[in-house]
Amino acid sequence: MCGAAARPVGDQLHEPSDLEVAISVAQQLHDSDQILSLREALRLLLRALDAEPASSVPANGTGDRCPAAHPDDPSPCNGPAVVTVLDATNAGADGCEHHGARLLASLEGGRVYGLPDAPDGAAVRVFQTADTTRPFAWVDAPRTKPSQRSHAENRHGGEHA
């Protein structure tokens, strides 16, 4: 196909830019009353614009952390990036097992895939860890709503079940 006939197909194959994904997330969360969701949308926008505050990206022993590490999460990486975590819109980040699990636990409709050179079972371990990890695990606050608890806690009836 070429010319005008190819344009609709090309539009369908267009992969959104980081900025387009960040704008979409921000628009979806605009009316949200959950501060953590709004902060995450703002973080995505700042990252897409390459305007993250330098102080919000803590360093580990090598000077960098994996892209899956949330800027507010003080925990260090537990190894090299071995998985890709995708959100519901297919935006993704590579990460170590630790931050991959924390990111996956904080997403609605997220998925995890092992990178080509990942150790056997890395994606499965991340998936299993995310099941018992609370969204935004580094935030120390009461977890009263299902969206604030791990999937395992919700299956068992809540935080203290």
N, C-alpha and C positions, 0 to 999 in steps of 0.2 A: 504494500500500500504506500501511496505517496500523496502529497498535497493535502487537500481539505479532508479527504477520507481518513488519512492517518492521524489527524489532529485529535479526535476523540479517543483513539487508542493510546496515543502518547499521553494524554491527560490522565488516563487510568493508570498508566505505568509510572507516573510521576511519584518519586519518593519524597515525602515532605522533608524540608530542612529542619534542623534543630530548632530554629526560631519558630517555624510554622507549628511544630509539635508543642513547643512551650506556650505559644499563644492559644492553641486549642485547649490545652490543659487549664490554663488560666481562665479562659472563657467558661469552661465547664464548672470550674470551682468558684466562679465569681460570687455566687450567692451562698456559698458554704459558710456555715457558722463554726467550722472546725479549724482552729488556728493552725494546727500542724499541716493540714491539707493546703491551706493558703500559703504557709511558709514554703512548702515544697514547690508550689506553683511559682512563687516568686524566685526561688532558687533556680528552677529550670529556666526561667526567663533571663536571669542574670548570667547563667552559664552560657545560654545560647548567644547572648550579646557579648560574651567574653568580658563580663564586667563583675565577676564575683569579687567580693572583698577579700583581699589577701589574708586577712586575719581569720577568715572563716574556713580556711583549708589547712587544718593542722597536719603536721608532717610526722611520718614514722621514722624509723632508723635510717632509711635510705633517702629521706627528703621528700618522698612522694607517697601518696596512698592510691589505691586502685580507684578507678572512676566510679565504682559502685558505692564507695564510702560517702556517706552523707556528711556535709561540712560540720554539722553540729554533733556528730558522733565522735567522741574522743578516742574510741578504741582503735588500736593499730591493726594493720593487715596481718593475717596469719600465714601469708605466703604469696606466691605470684597469682596473677589473674588466671583463673581456670574455667570460669563460666561466663556466659552472657545472660543477663536477666532482661527480659522484655516486658514492657507494660502492655495494656490492652490496645494501644495504638501502634505497637511495634517499635516504639522508641526504646532504646536499650543502653546498657552499660556493662562493660566487662568488669569482673571483680574476683577477688579472692573468695574462698569458701565462706569465710566469716561475714564479710560485707555483702556478698551475694545473697546469703540467707537473710540478713537484716533488711536488705532492699526488697527482696521477694515478699517478706512478711509484711512490708509496709505498702504493698501495691494491691489494688483490686484487679483481679484477672491477670496477674503476672505469670510469666513462664520462665523456665530456666533451661539452658542448653550448655553442654560441655564444650569448651573450646577444643580445636583439633588435637592439641598436645596435652590435654588435661589428663590427669591420672584417672584410671578406671573408677567409675562410680562417683565422680566429683559432683555431677549435676544431681544425682540421687541424694547424696549427703546434704547438699544445699536445700533441696526440696524438703527433706525430712526435718532438717533443723528449722527451716522457715515455718513449718507446721506448728512448732512449739514456741516460736519466737513472737513476742508481741510487736505490733507495728510501732515504729519509732522507739525501739527498745531502750535507747539511751535516755528517754524522757521519764523521769521518776515522778509519776502522778497516779492518782487513783484511776483504775480502769473500770468504768461503770457501764459503758456501752459495748455491744458486741464488736463494733468496728475498732475498739481500743484493745481488744483481747486477742490472743492467739487463736488460730483455728481449733487447736486441741482444747483450749479452755472453753470455747464456745460449744464444742461437741459434748463436753462434760458438764455443761450447765453454768458456766460462769467462772469468775476469778477464784473463788474460794471453794469450788465444788471438788 
